Amino acid sequence: MFDFKALLESLPIMGLGMLGIFIVIGIIMGIIWILGKVFTEKKDNKNQ
């Protein structure tokens, strides 16, 4: 089993903070992209 907690504890605080920021941005961008696809598909279906 991968010991994720040990890896986090070995990382510097600043590095961990940057990693967290990148993960959050990635998740937000992914959600926006998925919502954008869903809404554009719904609009296209209504117009037809």
N, CA, C and O of each residue as an XYZ file, in Angstrom:
192
protein
N       0.843     -1.200      0.000
C       0.000      0.000      0.000
C       0.875      1.246      0.000
O       1.877      1.303      0.713
N       0.507      2.227     -0.783
C       1.285      3.465     -0.911
C       1.073      4.338      0.322
O      -0.060      4.643      0.694
N       2.188      4.739      0.955
C       2.103      5.543      2.186
C       2.086      7.024      1.815
O       3.131      7.671      1.742
N       0.880      7.552      1.581
C       0.720      8.937      1.129
C       1.064      9.929      2.233
O       1.643     10.982      1.967
N       0.705      9.592      3.485
C       0.959     10.498      4.611
C       2.455     10.724      4.805
O       2.880     11.850      5.062
N       3.252      9.674      4.684
C       4.709      9.800      4.832
C       5.276     10.700      3.737
O       6.186     11.489      3.990
N       4.748     10.585      2.534
C       5.192     11.429      1.423
C       4.876     12.894      1.705
O       5.720     13.765      1.493
N       3.655     13.168      2.184
C       3.259     14.542      2.494
C       4.136     15.128      3.591
O       4.539     16.288      3.510
N       4.434     14.333      4.617
C       5.256     14.817      5.729
C       6.684     15.096      5.275
O       7.344     15.965      5.847
N       7.180     14.387      4.265
C       8.543     14.593      3.774
C       8.645     15.830      2.877
O       9.734     16.375      2.699
N       7.516     16.277      2.311
C       7.534     17.471      1.457
C       7.639     18.739      2.303
O       7.102     18.800      3.409
N       8.340     19.759      1.773
C       8.354     21.057      2.468
C       6.955     21.680      2.458
O       6.143     21.385      1.581
N       6.681     22.547      3.442
C       5.355     23.168      3.559
C       5.021     23.964      2.295
O       3.905     23.869      1.786
N       5.975     24.747      1.785
C       5.721     25.571      0.601
C       5.409     24.690     -0.610
O       4.498     24.984     -1.384
N       6.174     23.608     -0.764
C       5.933     22.684     -1.874
C       4.559     22.044     -1.760
O       3.852     21.899     -2.758
N       4.179     21.661     -0.544
C       2.870     21.057     -0.303
C       1.767     22.062     -0.628
O       0.753     21.700     -1.225
N       1.961     23.324     -0.236
C       0.981     24.375     -0.522
C       0.795     24.563     -2.020
O      -0.331     24.659     -2.508
N       1.917     24.616     -2.752
C       1.840     24.779     -4.204
C       1.139     23.582     -4.839
O       0.323     23.742     -5.747
N       1.462     22.377     -4.355
C       0.837     21.161     -4.877
C      -0.677     21.216     -4.653
O      -1.457     20.886     -5.546
N      -1.081     21.634     -3.460
C      -2.501     21.750     -3.141
C      -3.199     22.755     -4.040
O      -4.309     22.512     -4.513
N      -2.533     23.906     -4.277
C      -3.108     24.942     -5.145
C      -3.302     24.391     -6.555
O      -4.349     24.594     -7.169
N      -2.276     23.684     -7.068
C      -2.385     23.128     -8.419
C      -3.511     22.104     -8.508
O      -4.236     22.065     -9.502
N      -3.663     21.273     -7.473
C      -4.725     20.262     -7.458
C      -6.098     20.942     -7.459
O      -6.993     20.546     -8.206
N      -6.257     21.972     -6.613
C      -7.538     22.693     -6.538
C      -7.861     23.343     -7.879
O      -8.988     23.241     -8.363
N      -6.866     24.018     -8.487
C      -7.083     24.667     -9.787
C      -7.473     23.614    -10.831
O      -8.385     23.829    -11.630
N      -6.774     22.478    -10.814
C      -7.077     21.417    -11.768
C      -8.502     20.901    -11.622
O      -9.195     20.685    -12.616
N      -8.938     20.702    -10.378
C     -10.304     20.223    -10.119
C     -11.326     21.252    -10.597
O     -12.306     20.902    -11.254
N     -11.091     22.541    -10.261
C     -12.020     23.609    -10.662
C     -12.111     23.684    -12.187
O     -13.207     23.761    -12.743
N     -10.953     23.660    -12.864
C     -10.947     23.728    -14.327
C     -11.689     22.532    -14.920
O     -12.427     22.677    -15.895
N     -11.493     21.347    -14.328
C     -12.176     20.151    -14.807
C     -13.687     20.269    -14.664
O     -14.429     19.912    -15.579
N     -14.148     20.772    -13.509
C     -15.586     20.945    -13.271
C     -16.164     21.947    -14.266
O     -17.219     21.702    -14.849
N     -15.470     23.087    -14.465
C     -15.939     24.114    -15.403
C     -16.025     23.526    -16.811
O     -16.989     23.772    -17.536
N     -14.997     22.737    -17.197
C     -14.969     22.139    -18.538
C     -16.132     21.173    -18.722
O     -16.789     21.180    -19.762
N     -16.389     20.335    -17.708
C     -17.488     19.364    -17.780
C     -18.834     20.093    -17.846
O     -19.688     19.751    -18.663
N     -19.019     21.105    -16.978
C     -20.270     21.867    -16.985
C     -20.454     22.560    -18.328
O     -21.561     22.585    -18.867
N     -19.379     23.123    -18.872
C     -19.439     23.786    -20.178
C     -19.893     22.819    -21.261
O     -20.731     23.167    -22.093
N     -19.340     21.591    -21.257
C     -19.745     20.583    -22.244
C     -21.217     20.240    -22.078
O     -21.949     20.159    -23.064
N     -21.661     20.038    -20.840
C     -23.055     19.657    -20.584
C     -24.002     20.761    -21.050
O     -24.990     20.488    -21.732
N     -23.695     22.024    -20.677
C     -24.582     23.135    -21.033
C     -24.614     23.359    -22.537
O     -25.682     23.622    -23.091
N     -23.464     23.262    -23.218
C     -23.451     23.468    -24.670
C     -24.225     22.356    -25.370
O     -24.907     22.613    -26.361
N     -24.129     21.125    -24.869
C     -24.877     20.020    -25.473
C     -26.379     20.218    -25.282
O     -27.159     19.956    -26.197
N     -26.789     20.681    -24.095
C     -28.215     20.927    -23.839
C     -28.733     22.037    -24.752
O     -29.829     21.918    -25.300
N     -27.962     23.118    -24.926
C     -28.375     24.223    -25.797
C     -28.519     23.741    -27.235
O     -29.480     24.095    -27.917
N     -27.559     22.928    -27.700
C     -27.611     22.423    -29.068
C     -28.855     21.558    -29.277
O     -29.492     21.631    -30.328
N     -29.201     20.742    -28.285
C     -30.371     19.871    -28.401
C     -31.663     20.689    -28.450
O     -32.587     20.337    -29.182
N     -31.737     21.785    -27.672
C     -32.940     22.620    -27.662
C     -33.112     23.340    -29.000
O     -34.235     23.480    -29.484
N     -32.024     23.791    -29.595
C     -32.097     24.544    -30.847
C     -32.555     23.671    -32.015
O     -33.182     24.177    -32.945
N     -32.258     22.388    -31.988
C     -32.598     21.519    -33.119
C     -34.093     21.239    -33.193
O     -34.543     20.524    -34.087
